[in-house]
Amino acid sequence: MKRILIVDNDETILEALAIRLQDQGHECVHAHSGSEALEIFEESEIDLIITDLNMPGCDGIALAESVRESSNVPIVIMTAFPTTYEGNWDHLQGVMALTKPFAWNTMLQLVENELRAA
């Protein structure tokens, strides 16, 4: 069982992702902001981070940059605006983008691929 940190300020997305990932046998931890996610990340063992890009305060890119200072944990950034932010995380190793809306099978396959590669 892998521990996945899901970060989004939309409670519906958090719950939907958690249900799907738990159905695949993963443990899920939730955060509603990048700053809350950093606190959780620093206090516990996390195998993968799935984060929204646009959030108040610390966004998904700032979260990924902070995580990269101490860890190579795989990170998936979800965005509905891929062309607007394209290239903004290219300097970060192990950060993948997922365009919203996405098919659940696409998300689950990406998660499994990232966890296997780690």
MDTraj code that builds the backbone (N, CA, C; nanometers):
import mdtraj as md
import numpy as np

residues = "MET LYS ARG ILE LEU ILE VAL ASP ASN ASP GLU THR ILE LEU GLU ALA LEU ALA ILE ARG LEU GLN ASP GLN GLY HIS GLU CYS VAL HIS ALA HIS SER GLY SER GLU ALA LEU GLU ILE PHE GLU GLU SER GLU ILE ASP LEU ILE ILE THR ASP LEU ASN MET PRO GLY CYS ASP GLY ILE ALA LEU ALA GLU SER VAL ARG GLU SER SER ASN VAL PRO ILE VAL ILE MET THR ALA PHE PRO THR THR TYR GLU GLY ASN TRP ASP HIS LEU GLN GLY VAL MET ALA LEU THR LYS PRO PHE ALA TRP ASN THR MET LEU GLN LEU VAL GLU ASN GLU LEU ARG ALA ALA".split()
xyz = np.array([
    [0.0852, -0.1183, 0.0000],
    [0.0000, 0.0000, 0.0000],
    [0.0892, 0.1238, 0.0000],
    [0.0622, 0.2154, -0.0904],
    [0.1370, 0.3398, -0.1015],
    [0.0547, 0.4535, -0.0424],
    [0.1239, 0.5522, 0.0120],
    [0.0584, 0.6675, 0.0738],
    [0.0651, 0.7855, -0.0223],
    [-0.0523, 0.8357, -0.0603],
    [-0.0641, 0.9423, -0.1587],
    [-0.1231, 1.0665, -0.0930],
    [-0.0549, 1.1792, -0.1123],
    [-0.1026, 1.3076, -0.0632],
    [-0.1761, 1.3766, -0.1775],
    [-0.3049, 1.4061, -0.1562],
    [-0.3890, 1.4734, -0.2549],
    [-0.4115, 1.6163, -0.2074],
    [-0.3816, 1.7121, -0.2955],
    [-0.3897, 1.8531, -0.2577],
    [-0.4809, 1.9265, -0.3551],
    [-0.5900, 1.9812, -0.3027],
    [-0.6821, 2.0588, -0.3852],
    [-0.7721, 2.1379, -0.2923],
    [-0.8069, 2.2599, -0.3306],
    [-0.8978, 2.3393, -0.2476],
    [-1.0436, 2.3061, -0.2763],
    [-1.0685, 2.2134, -0.3663],
    [-1.2043, 2.1682, -0.3984],
    [-1.2288, 2.0338, -0.3297],
    [-1.3142, 2.0345, -0.2298],
    [-1.3419, 1.9146, -0.1496],
    [-1.3960, 1.7999, -0.2342],
    [-1.4761, 1.8311, -0.3356],
    [-1.5335, 1.7274, -0.4216],
    [-1.4235, 1.6517, -0.4959],
    [-1.3248, 1.7238, -0.5461],
    [-1.2139, 1.6595, -0.6169],
    [-1.1318, 1.5751, -0.5205],
    [-1.1051, 1.6276, -0.4014],
    [-1.0308, 1.5511, -0.3007],
    [-1.0992, 1.4177, -0.2727],
    [-1.2280, 1.4233, -0.2476],
    [-1.3026, 1.3020, -0.2139],
    [-1.3072, 1.2038, -0.3312],
    [-1.3306, 1.2541, -0.4509],
    [-1.3389, 1.1663, -0.5681],
    [-1.2056, 1.0963, -0.5930],
    [-1.0962, 1.1714, -0.5870],
    [-0.9643, 1.1107, -0.6062],
    [-0.9346, 1.0079, -0.4974],
    [-0.9644, 1.0430, -0.3749],
    [-0.9374, 0.9508, -0.2639],
    [-1.0139, 0.8200, -0.2804],
    [-1.1397, 0.8283, -0.3175],
    [-1.2204, 0.7065, -0.3361],
    [-1.1589, 0.6179, -0.4435],
    [-1.1242, 0.6771, -0.5568],
    [-1.0662, 0.5979, -0.6672],
    [-0.9329, 0.5357, -0.6280],
    [-0.8484, 0.6127, -0.5621],
    [-0.7157, 0.5618, -0.5247],
    [-0.7237, 0.4596, -0.4117],
    [-0.8154, 0.4800, -0.3187],
    [-0.8341, 0.3812, -0.2116],
    [-0.8879, 0.2504, -0.2680],
    [-0.9729, 0.2597, -0.3704],
    [-1.0219, 0.1385, -0.4371],
    [-0.9077, 0.0591, -0.5001],
    [-0.7970, 0.1280, -0.5314],
    [-0.6787, 0.0624, -0.5892],
    [-0.5823, 0.0146, -0.4804],
    [-0.6213, 0.0323, -0.3537],
    [-0.5401, -0.0167, -0.2429],
    [-0.4425, 0.0832, -0.1837],
    [-0.4576, 0.2102, -0.2161],
    [-0.3669, 0.3119, -0.1644],
    [-0.4276, 0.3828, -0.0438],
    [-0.3411, 0.4326, 0.0421],
    [-0.3839, 0.5172, 0.1532],
    [-0.3746, 0.6619, 0.1059],
    [-0.4765, 0.7411, 0.1356],
    [-0.4785, 0.8796, 0.0896],
    [-0.4835, 0.9758, 0.2076],
    [-0.4063, 1.0830, 0.1952],
    [-0.4044, 1.1924, 0.2909],
    [-0.4453, 1.3170, 0.2147],
    [-0.5266, 1.4033, 0.2762],
    [-0.5795, 1.5211, 0.2080],
    [-0.5179, 1.6489, 0.2624],
    [-0.5024, 1.7467, 0.1740],
    [-0.4669, 1.8833, 0.2128],
    [-0.5450, 1.9786, 0.1234],
    [-0.5845, 2.0916, 0.1793],
    [-0.6652, 2.1887, 0.1052],
    [-0.5839, 2.3046, 0.0488],
    [-0.4532, 2.3049, 0.0766],
    [-0.3662, 2.4110, 0.0259],
    [-0.2238, 2.3584, 0.0171],
    [-0.1407, 2.4292, -0.0567],
    [-0.0015, 2.3912, -0.0677],
    [0.0711, 2.3990, 0.0653],
    [0.0404, 2.5016, 0.1448],
    [0.1069, 2.5150, 0.2745],
    [0.0666, 2.4022, 0.3695],
    [-0.0597, 2.3632, 0.3686],
    [-0.1047, 2.2497, 0.4504],
    [-0.0379, 2.1211, 0.4022],
    [-0.0240, 2.1067, 0.2714],
    [0.0409, 1.9883, 0.2146],
    [0.1868, 1.9794, 0.2582],
    [0.2571, 2.0915, 0.2605],
    [0.3969, 2.0920, 0.3032],
    [0.4111, 2.0455, 0.4475],
    [0.3205, 2.0892, 0.5325],
    [0.3230, 2.0453, 0.6728],
    [0.3054, 1.8944, 0.6816],
    [0.2084, 1.8419, 0.6092],
    [0.1834, 1.6975, 0.6100],
    [0.3047, 1.6241, 0.5534],
    [0.3593, 1.6733, 0.4431],
    [0.4730, 1.6095, 0.3787],
    [0.5934, 1.6024, 0.4734],
    [0.6176, 1.7075, 0.5471],
    [0.7314, 1.7129, 0.6385],
    [0.7137, 1.6224, 0.7599],
    [0.5889, 1.5914, 0.7948],
    [0.5610, 1.5135, 0.9151],
    [0.5373, 1.3651, 0.8897],
    [0.5233, 1.3245, 0.7649],
    [0.4900, 1.1842, 0.7385],
    [0.5553, 1.1356, 0.6106],
    [0.5524, 1.0058, 0.5924],
    [0.6094, 0.9452, 0.4722],
    [0.5045, 0.9444, 0.3618],
    [0.5384, 1.0063, 0.2497],
    [0.4484, 1.0166, 0.1351],
    [0.5183, 0.9552, 0.0142],
    [0.4453, 0.8720, -0.0614],
    [0.5015, 0.8053, -0.1788],
    [0.4741, 0.8790, -0.3095],
    [0.3696, 0.9632, -0.3111],
    [0.3315, 1.0350, -0.4325],
    [0.2456, 1.1538, -0.3919],
    [0.2608, 1.2653, -0.4640],
    [0.1767, 1.3830, -0.4412],
    [0.0977, 1.4105, -0.5679],
    [-0.0329, 1.4313, -0.5513],
    [-0.1195, 1.4765, -0.6596],
    [-0.1731, 1.6116, -0.6150],
    [-0.1429, 1.7164, -0.6921],
    [-0.1830, 1.8504, -0.6504],
    [-0.2480, 1.9283, -0.7638],
    [-0.3413, 2.0099, -0.7261],
    [-0.3980, 2.1049, -0.8204],
    [-0.2927, 2.2120, -0.8466],
    [-0.2991, 2.2752, -0.9601],
    [-0.2057, 2.3831, -0.9907],
    [-0.2503, 2.5131, -0.9238],
    [-0.3734, 2.5529, -0.9491],
    [-0.4236, 2.6808, -0.8975],
    [-0.4911, 2.6640, -0.7631],
    [-0.4252, 2.7175, -0.6607],
    [-0.4809, 2.7175, -0.5255],
    [-0.4405, 2.8487, -0.4606],
    [-0.5206, 2.8965, -0.3673],
    [-0.4818, 3.0191, -0.2980],
    [-0.3528, 2.9972, -0.2178],
    [-0.2735, 3.1006, -0.2072],
    [-0.1494, 3.0903, -0.1304],
    [-0.0450, 3.0146, -0.2092],
    [-0.0009, 2.9051, -0.1551],
    [0.1031, 2.8208, -0.2159],
    [0.0400, 2.7339, -0.3247],
    [0.0695, 2.7624, -0.4522],
    [0.0102, 2.6853, -0.5609],
    [0.0876, 2.5552, -0.5844],
    [0.0451, 2.4790, -0.6836],
    [0.1059, 2.3482, -0.7098],
    [0.2525, 2.3559, -0.7486],
    [0.2915, 2.4593, -0.8220],
    [0.4315, 2.4728, -0.8623],
    [0.5181, 2.5075, -0.7409],
    [0.4726, 2.6002, -0.6585],
    [0.5475, 2.6365, -0.5372],
    [0.5591, 2.5158, -0.4442],
    [0.4528, 2.4367, -0.4352],
    [0.4565, 2.3142, -0.3547],
    [0.5627, 2.2200, -0.4093],
    [0.5613, 2.1977, -0.5409],
    [0.6587, 2.1071, -0.6023],
    [0.8008, 2.1567, -0.5809],
    [0.8233, 2.2860, -0.5946],
    [0.9568, 2.3415, -0.5725],
    [1.0030, 2.3190, -0.4289],
    [0.9145, 2.3385, -0.3337],
    [0.9497, 2.3179, -0.1925],
    [0.9793, 2.1713, -0.1633],
    [0.8986, 2.0819, -0.2188],
    [0.9203, 1.9384, -0.1990],
    [1.0543, 1.8970, -0.2588],
    [1.0877, 1.9511, -0.3769],
    [1.2122, 1.9135, -0.4444],
    [1.3374, 1.9541, -0.3669],
    [1.3245, 2.0444, -0.2733],
    [1.4390, 2.0837, -0.1915],
    [1.4885, 1.9689, -0.1042],
    [1.3987, 1.8728, -0.0745],
    [1.4372, 1.7649, 0.0167],
    [1.4008, 1.6251, -0.0316],
    [1.3286, 1.6127, -0.1441],
    [1.2788, 1.4809, -0.1827],
    [1.2600, 1.4701, -0.3338],
    [1.2683, 1.3470, -0.3828],
    [1.2394, 1.3172, -0.5235],
    [1.1068, 1.2448, -0.5404],
    [1.0174, 1.2554, -0.4433],
    [0.8874, 1.1894, -0.4516],
    [0.8174, 1.2344, -0.5809],
    [0.7536, 1.1415, -0.6520],
    [0.6817, 1.1799, -0.7749],
    [0.5677, 1.2777, -0.7445],
    [0.5488, 1.3728, -0.8360],
    [0.4441, 1.4739, -0.8200],
    [0.3642, 1.4829, -0.9493],
    [0.2325, 1.4807, -0.9366],
    [0.1411, 1.4994, -1.0494],
    [0.0680, 1.6312, -1.0255],
    [0.0817, 1.7244, -1.1207],
    [0.0126, 1.8524, -1.1114],
    [-0.1078, 1.8494, -1.2056],
    [-0.2263, 1.8701, -1.1490],
    [-0.3497, 1.8741, -1.2277],
    [-0.3799, 2.0187, -1.2651],
    [-0.4152, 2.0406, -1.3915],
    [-0.4521, 2.1752, -1.4349],
    [-0.5528, 2.1707, -1.5488],
    [-0.6413, 2.2657, -1.5475],
    [-0.7352, 2.2822, -1.6580],
    [-0.6781, 2.3787, -1.7619],
    [-0.5587, 2.4330, -1.7342],
    [-0.4975, 2.5331, -1.8209],
    [-0.3557, 2.4924, -1.8606],
    [-0.3388, 2.3788, -1.9270],
    [-0.2039, 2.3290, -1.9547],
    [-0.1204, 2.4213, -2.0431],
    [-0.1812, 2.4860, -2.1424],
    [-0.1019, 2.5706, -2.2302],
    [-0.0630, 2.7017, -2.1624],
    [-0.1449, 2.7488, -2.0710],
    [-0.1143, 2.8723, -1.9990],
    [0.0104, 2.8557, -1.9123],
    [0.0236, 2.7392, -1.8497],
    [0.1326, 2.7163, -1.7552],
    [0.2405, 2.6226, -1.8084],
    [0.2273, 2.5838, -1.9339],
    [0.3220, 2.4900, -1.9937],
    [0.4666, 2.5391, -1.9757],
    [0.5513, 2.4509, -1.9286],
    [0.6915, 2.4838, -1.9094],
    [0.7254, 2.5404, -1.7724],
    [0.6260, 2.5763, -1.6926],
    [0.6519, 2.6365, -1.5618],
    [0.7124, 2.5396, -1.4614],
    [0.7035, 2.4102, -1.4886],
    [0.7610, 2.3127, -1.3955],
    [0.8659, 2.2241, -1.4626],
    [0.9078, 2.2632, -1.5825],
    [1.0078, 2.1846, -1.6551],
    [1.1400, 2.1728, -1.5806],
    [1.1706, 2.2699, -1.4964],
    [1.2963, 2.2681, -1.4212],
    [1.2932, 2.1695, -1.3043],
    [1.1799, 2.1087, -1.2809],
    [1.1640, 2.0162, -1.1685],
    [1.1616, 1.8718, -1.2192],
    [1.2508, 1.7896, -1.1707],
    [1.2542, 1.6467, -1.2063],
    [1.1343, 1.5749, -1.1442],
    [1.0793, 1.4788, -1.2179],
    [0.9750, 1.3922, -1.1628],
    [0.8414, 1.4588, -1.1404],
    [0.8131, 1.5665, -1.2136],
    [0.6835, 1.6338, -1.2027],
    [0.6091, 1.6138, -1.3337],
    [0.4920, 1.5537, -1.3237],
    [0.4092, 1.5250, -1.4410],
    [0.2858, 1.6150, -1.4387],
    [0.2347, 1.6479, -1.5562],
    [0.1127, 1.7275, -1.5673],
    [-0.0020, 1.6387, -1.6116],
    [-0.1184, 1.6661, -1.5588],
    [-0.2399, 1.5955, -1.5983],
    [-0.3467, 1.7005, -1.6253],
    [-0.3989, 1.7005, -1.7466],
    [-0.4978, 1.8006, -1.7863],
    [-0.6366, 1.7616, -1.7389],
    [-0.7047, 1.8568, -1.6749],
    [-0.8441, 1.8387, -1.6347],
    [-0.9336, 1.8864, -1.7486],
    [-1.0451, 1.8257, -1.7696],
    [-1.0895, 1.7027, -1.7060],
    [-1.0124, 1.5832, -1.7621],
    [-0.9986, 1.4826, -1.6812],
    [-0.9244, 1.3641, -1.7226],
    [-1.0102, 1.2401, -1.7024],
    [-0.9775, 1.1358, -1.7764],
    [-1.0448, 1.0074, -1.7572],
    [-0.9840, 0.9410, -1.6346],
    [-1.0653, 0.8752, -1.5546],
    [-1.0151, 0.8101, -1.4335],
    [-0.9087, 0.7076, -1.4656],
    [-0.9280, 0.6346, -1.5734],
    [-0.8268, 0.5343, -1.6108],
    [-0.6919, 0.5989, -1.6408],
    [-0.6942, 0.7176, -1.7000],
    [-0.5705, 0.7898, -1.7279],
    [-0.5010, 0.8269, -1.5979],
    [-0.5768, 0.8792, -1.5029],
    [-0.5204, 0.9160, -1.3717],
    [-0.4629, 0.7939, -1.3015],
    [-0.5391, 0.6868, -1.2969],
    [-0.4944, 0.5668, -1.2259],
    [-0.3697, 0.5072, -1.2901],
    [-0.3641, 0.5071, -1.4220],
    [-0.2463, 0.4544, -1.4916],
    [-0.1238, 0.5415, -1.4644],
    [-0.1413, 0.6717, -1.4664],
    [-0.0311, 0.7633, -1.4371],
    [0.0205, 0.7421, -1.2946],
    [-0.0691, 0.7289, -1.2001],
    [-0.0301, 0.7047, -1.0603],
    [0.0492, 0.5746, -1.0489],
    [-0.0022, 0.4696, -1.1077],
    [0.0681, 0.3401, -1.0993],
    [0.2052, 0.3476, -1.1667],
    [0.2147, 0.4136, -1.2811],
    [0.3430, 0.4275, -1.3498],
    [0.4430, 0.5046, -1.2652],
    [0.3991, 0.6133, -1.2051],
    [0.4873, 0.6963, -1.1224],
    [0.5318, 0.6209, -0.9969],
    [0.4425, 0.5471, -0.9363],
    [0.4776, 0.4714, -0.8159],
    [0.5768, 0.3587, -0.8493],
    [0.5559, 0.2935, -0.9620],
    [0.6496, 0.1876, -1.0042],
    [0.7878, 0.2452, -1.0341],
    [0.7907, 0.3598, -1.1011],
    [0.9185, 0.4214, -1.1378],
    [0.9962, 0.4696, -1.0162],
    [0.9230, 0.5066, -0.9114],
    [0.9897, 0.5570, -0.7901],
    [1.0510, 0.4399, -0.7172],
])
top = md.Topology()
chain = top.add_chain()
for i, resn in enumerate(residues, 1):
    res = top.add_residue(resn, chain, resSeq=i)
    for name in ("N", "CA", "C"):
        top.add_atom(name, md.element.get_by_symbol(name[0]), res)
traj = md.Trajectory(xyz[None], top)
